[in-house]
Amino acid sequence: MASTTQCIASLARLSLAPPARRTAVSTIPSFLLPGAISSSVRYAGGGGGGMRSKRVKKKKTHKTYRSPDLRPMEQYSLCDAMRYLRAFEVGNPPSSVKYDVAVKFKSGKNGPILRDRIRLPFEVKSDTRIAVICPEDHPMRTEALDLGAVAVGEESIFQSIRDGNFDFNKLICHVDSEPALKKANVARILGPRGLMPNKRFNTITYDVKKAMDDMVGATEFRERDRVVRVAIGQLGFTPKMLAENLKVLMEKLKQDADAIADTGHTKVLEEVVLGSTHGPGFSLDGKLNPTLDGVPIEHLQSPM
């Protein structure tokens, strides 16, 4: 048994022992320390490591346009659709209201489009104003004016285009003026308006007279999102006039679609919708005569 003196000496040694030193906390971030690589390192490619980056699932894209099911849809004969549209257009001048048709196709998204010009049996637009670009001293200048051109020349027409003064809605360029047209740098103005002359559409030509004759009464069409929209007649047209225009248009579209089919791209007719300037659209069933009793075709023969 320890004596009292020994116990006191032991307590003295404990009280005189130096205090324990505090461990210094490092302020350096762990990711800067060479040996402190954590197991939760992320990898840019998503491969390996504890936490992998989540891959975003790509949305499925369709190579063709989606087509609705037309079986439950109500369809109308041409006379029935005209009768409803004439009711919607009551009070509007017949000469300023147009029937328009939307022809829808089953088609691929990246294939060629239908684009052409057609001359309908019964003229729809009667406000065609043609300007002719040709040299000022060209013999065609006087002939174009005699044929009804509203403007003829080169620099005068180019300056009018730059100023935004469009007294014309059709433009023809003589081959001799093609270099001047390119140099004038007006394509960025004419292109969005659909007025830029093009050899494919015979608006850059030697025979200006023939181009003007073809342009008067001609209608241009272009496929957009698998739909071709064309003004097919005036509100005062009879059913037979409208049917004749529609027949010629469908034959032309079929010819152009067959030409595209030779390149490996198919376009199949899906639906034909008849509308008007202020009216809705009515899906056509391919028939002409009215389906309701007591509504003969003669009621639609005369202008409103």
C-alpha positions in Angstrom: 0.0 0.0 0.0 1.4 3.4 -1.1 2.1 5.9 1.5 0.6 9.3 1.7 3.8 10.9 0.4 3.8 8.8 -2.7 0.2 9.6 -3.5 0.8 13.3 -3.3 3.9 13.0 -5.5 1.8 11.1 -8.1 -0.9 13.8 -8.1 1.8 16.5 -8.5 3.3 14.8 -11.6 -0.2 14.6 -13.2 -0.9 18.3 -12.6 2.5 19.4 -13.9 2.2 17.4 -17.2 2.1 19.6 -20.3 -1.4 19.9 -21.9 -2.1 17.8 -25.0 -1.5 19.7 -28.3 -4.5 20.3 -30.6 -4.2 18.7 -34.0 -4.0 21.3 -36.7 -7.0 21.2 -39.1 -5.8 21.5 -42.7 -7.5 24.3 -44.7 -6.4 22.8 -48.1 -9.3 21.3 -50.1 -9.2 17.6 -50.2 -9.3 17.5 -54.0 -6.0 19.4 -54.1 -4.2 16.9 -51.9 -2.3 14.3 -54.0 -3.2 11.2 -51.9 -6.8 12.1 -51.0 -8.7 10.9 -54.1 -12.2 10.2 -53.1 -14.2 7.2 -54.3 -16.9 9.5 -55.5 -14.9 10.9 -58.4 -17.1 11.7 -61.5 -16.0 10.7 -64.9 -16.9 12.9 -68.0 -17.6 9.9 -70.2 -19.8 8.2 -67.6 -17.6 5.1 -67.5 -16.1 3.9 -64.2 -16.1 5.5 -60.8 -18.8 5.5 -58.1 -21.2 8.1 -59.6 -21.8 7.9 -63.4 -23.4 10.7 -65.4 -27.0 10.1 -66.4 -27.4 9.7 -70.1 -30.2 11.6 -71.7 -32.5 9.4 -73.8 -32.9 10.8 -77.3 -36.4 11.5 -78.4 -37.5 9.2 -81.2 -37.9 11.0 -84.5 -40.1 9.9 -87.4 -38.8 9.9 -91.0 -42.4 10.5 -92.4 -45.1 12.9 -91.4 -47.8 11.5 -89.1 -51.1 11.0 -90.8 -54.5 11.1 -88.9 -57.1 8.4 -89.3 -59.6 9.7 -91.8 -62.1 6.9 -91.5 -64.3 8.5 -88.8 -64.0 12.0 -90.5 -67.1 13.3 -92.3 -66.4 14.1 -95.9 -68.5 16.2 -98.4 -69.2 16.3 -102.1 -67.9 19.3 -104.0 -71.4 20.9 -104.2 -72.1 20.4 -100.5 -68.7 22.0 -99.6 -69.4 24.9 -101.9 -72.9 25.4 -100.4 -71.5 25.7 -96.9 -68.6 27.9 -97.9 -71.0 30.3 -99.8 -73.0 30.6 -96.6 -69.8 31.5 -94.7 -69.0 34.2 -97.3 -72.3 36.0 -97.4 -71.8 39.7 -97.7 -68.3 39.5 -99.2 -67.7 40.6 -102.8 -67.5 37.4 -104.9 -64.6 38.7 -107.0 -62.4 39.2 -103.9 -63.2 35.8 -102.2 -61.3 32.8 -103.5 -61.8 29.0 -103.1 -58.6 27.4 -102.1 -57.7 23.7 -102.0 -55.2 21.9 -99.7 -53.9 18.7 -101.2 -52.2 16.5 -98.5 -49.7 13.7 -99.3 -48.2 10.9 -97.4 -44.5 11.7 -97.8 -41.1 11.5 -96.3 -39.6 14.5 -94.5 -36.3 14.7 -96.3 -37.4 14.0 -99.9 -38.0 16.3 -102.8 -41.0 18.6 -102.8 -43.6 19.4 -105.5 -43.1 22.8 -107.1 -44.4 23.9 -110.4 -46.7 26.3 -112.3 -50.1 25.4 -113.8 -52.5 27.1 -116.1 -56.0 26.5 -115.0 -58.9 26.4 -117.5 -60.7 29.2 -115.7 -58.5 32.0 -114.5 -58.5 32.7 -110.8 -56.4 35.8 -110.4 -57.2 38.7 -112.6 -54.7 41.2 -111.2 -51.5 40.0 -112.8 -49.0 42.9 -113.3 -45.8 41.9 -115.1 -42.5 43.7 -115.1 -39.8 42.9 -117.7 -36.1 43.3 -117.1 -34.3 44.0 -120.3 -31.7 46.5 -121.6 -33.1 50.0 -122.1 -32.3 50.0 -125.8 -33.5 46.4 -126.5 -36.1 45.8 -129.2 -38.1 43.8 -126.7 -38.8 46.9 -124.7 -41.5 48.3 -127.0 -43.0 44.8 -127.5 -43.3 44.2 -123.8 -45.0 47.5 -123.2 -47.5 46.7 -126.0 -48.2 43.3 -124.4 -49.2 45.0 -121.2 -46.1 45.1 -119.0 -46.3 47.7 -116.2 -42.6 48.3 -116.2 -39.7 47.6 -118.5 -36.0 48.3 -118.1 -33.0 47.4 -115.9 -31.7 50.0 -113.4 -35.1 51.7 -113.1 -36.7 48.4 -111.9 -33.7 47.5 -109.7 -34.0 50.9 -107.9 -37.7 50.4 -107.5 -37.1 47.1 -105.9 -34.5 48.6 -103.5 -37.0 51.3 -102.6 -39.7 48.8 -101.9 -42.0 50.1 -104.6 -43.6 47.0 -106.1 -46.0 48.0 -108.9 -45.8 44.4 -110.2 -46.5 40.9 -108.8 -44.7 39.0 -111.6 -41.2 39.5 -112.9 -39.5 38.3 -116.2 -35.9 38.8 -117.1 -34.5 38.7 -120.6 -31.4 36.5 -121.0 -29.3 39.5 -122.0 -30.1 41.2 -118.6 -29.2 38.2 -116.5 -25.7 39.4 -115.6 -27.2 42.8 -114.6 -29.7 41.1 -112.4 -27.0 39.2 -110.6 -24.9 42.3 -110.2 -27.8 44.3 -108.8 -27.9 42.1 -105.7 -31.7 42.2 -105.3 -32.2 38.4 -104.9 -32.5 38.8 -101.1 -35.5 41.1 -101.7 -37.1 39.2 -104.5 -36.6 35.7 -103.1 -38.9 35.9 -100.0 -41.6 37.4 -102.2 -41.3 34.6 -104.8 -40.4 37.1 -107.5 -36.8 36.1 -108.3 -36.6 35.1 -112.0 -35.5 31.5 -112.6 -34.6 29.6 -115.8 -36.5 26.6 -114.4 -39.8 28.4 -114.4 -39.1 30.1 -117.7 -38.9 33.6 -116.1 -35.3 34.0 -117.5 -35.8 33.6 -121.2 -35.2 34.8 -124.7 -38.9 34.6 -125.6 -40.5 37.2 -123.3 -43.7 37.2 -125.3 -44.3 33.5 -124.7 -43.3 33.8 -121.0 -45.9 36.6 -120.6 -48.6 34.6 -122.3 -47.9 31.6 -120.0 -47.8 33.8 -116.9 -51.1 35.5 -117.4 -53.6 33.1 -115.8 -50.9 30.7 -114.5 -50.8 29.6 -110.9 -47.6 28.7 -109.0 -47.7 26.1 -106.2 -45.1 24.8 -103.8 -45.4 21.9 -101.3 -44.8 22.8 -97.6 -44.9 20.2 -94.9 -46.5 17.7 -97.3 -49.3 20.0 -98.3 -49.9 21.9 -101.6 -52.2 24.9 -101.3 -53.6 26.5 -104.4 -56.3 29.1 -105.1 -58.7 27.1 -107.2 -61.5 29.5 -108.1 -63.5 32.6 -107.3 -66.6 32.5 -105.2 -68.7 33.2 -108.2 -67.5 30.1 -110.0 -70.1 27.4 -110.8 -69.5 23.8 -109.6 -68.5 22.7 -113.1 -66.0 25.5 -113.4 -64.5 24.6 -110.0 -64.5 20.9 -110.7 -62.7 21.4 -114.0 -60.0 23.5 -112.3 -59.7 20.9 -109.6 -59.4 18.1 -112.1 -56.6 19.8 -114.0 -54.7 20.5 -110.8 -54.9 16.9 -109.6 -53.7 15.6 -112.9 -50.7 18.0 -112.7 -49.9 17.0 -109.2 -50.1 13.3 -110.2 -47.6 13.9 -113.0 -45.2 15.7 -110.7 -45.5 13.0 -108.0 -44.9 10.2 -110.6 -41.7 12.1 -111.8 -40.5 12.2 -108.2 -41.3 8.5 -107.7 -38.7 7.7 -110.4 -36.0 9.0 -108.0 -37.1 6.6 -105.2 -39.3 9.0 -103.2 -43.0 8.3 -103.1 -45.9 10.7 -102.6 -49.3 9.2 -102.0 -52.5 11.3 -102.0 -54.0 11.4 -98.6 -56.7 14.1 -98.5 -58.2 17.0 -100.4 -59.7 19.9 -98.4 -61.7 22.7 -99.9 -61.8 26.1 -98.1 -62.3 29.8 -98.8 -60.9 33.1 -97.8 -62.9 33.4 -94.6 -64.5 30.0 -94.3 -63.3 26.7 -92.8 -62.1 23.6 -94.7 -64.2 20.7 -95.8 -62.7 17.3 -96.7 -63.9 16.2 -100.1 -65.0 12.6 -101.0 -64.4 12.9 -104.7 -68.0 13.3 -105.7 -69.6 16.3 -107.4 -73.4 16.3 -106.9 -75.2 17.4 -103.7 -76.2 14.6 -101.3 -79.2 16.4 -99.8 -82.6 16.1 -101.4 -84.1 19.4 -102.6 -80.8 21.1 -103.2 -80.2 20.8 -107.0 -76.9 21.7 -108.5 -78.6 24.6 -110.4 -78.8 26.5 -107.1 -75.0 26.9 -107.3 -74.8 27.8 -111.0 -75.2 31.6 -110.7 -72.8 34.0 -108.9 -73.8 35.3 -105.5 
